[in-house]
Amino acid sequence: MKDQLSKEEELAAVLVAAAAFKTEDMWMVKFRCVCGKRIVEPFRYIGQKGYCRKCRRGVVVPEVEDESVLGLRCECGYDLPIELVRHGLEACVKCGRGVAIPKKKRHGFLNRLLALSKR
């Protein structure tokens, strides 16, 4: 009889695989600029500033939990609607690669503000 993994073991295996295969480079976040242009950037740029190629406005690559995110794109090119990810989908439907959503990054300014507020 085949052993079944618990949810915790399964999640741990996905995170280990993500670290081994640098999931931040495989998965991309898809969002829209205020001008309407769709932008796709790798997970490693989440929280960083960039520019829209159409209108040249400054944009910040949003966290996956942000409302402006349209979906995620796997390295295989398949676009996952964000609703599926928010409802617990843990792998690409097409190729099976695990989705390891990066933890929220705190920016230096926010860290200093939080430190000042704790005094």
PyMOL commands that set and color helices and strands:
alter all, ss='L'
color gray80, all
select helices_A, chain A and resi 7-20+23-26+43-45+82-86+108-117
alter helices_A, ss='H'
color red, helices_A
select strands_A, chain A and resi 28-32+38-42+49-51+58-60+69-73+79-81
alter strands_A, ss='S'
color yellow, strands_A
deselect
rebuild
show_as cartoon
